[in-house]
Amino acid sequence: MNTEVTLLDQFNQLSQHFLQKGWLTHIETLAINIIVAVLVYWIGTIIINLLLKGFHRVAIKRQMDAELEHFLDGVIRIALKFALIIIVLSELGIDTTSLLAVFGAAGLAIGLALKDSLSNVASYMKLSCDATPTIT
């Protein structure tokens, strides 16, 4: 029984110390930011899935090539998830400007390195989306 009182006294002293230092307000703010970030991620994932379902409906309606649909699905999914993660990190209070700058520079470097391959992919997408050419 005596040890329980000692533990309770230690807890009270610790909580008083946190109150004096103002840490509890920081912990409460962090907890609220984490809850908001989880909600933003959850709602963002639902929105991404709805957008992808809409994309698939449009792809079926336009009779898009299956390979092109799969490729564009991956590109759209990755881009939207990346944007969602940046938004969630921003909600947590993390500065995302340097992260965006690094990814922008990396994207530019990859784009310049693969410009010929990317032009071939763009040509394939253009040909796949257009009407099928017929030879008469």
Secondary structure, DSSP 8 states (H G I E B T S, - for coil): -HHHHHHHHHHHHHHHHHHHHTHHHHHHHHHHHHHHHHHHHHHHHHHHHHHHHHHHHHHHHTT--HHHHHHHHHHHHHHHHHHHHHHHHHHTT---HHHHHHHHHHHHHHHHHTHHHHHHHHHHHHHHHS------
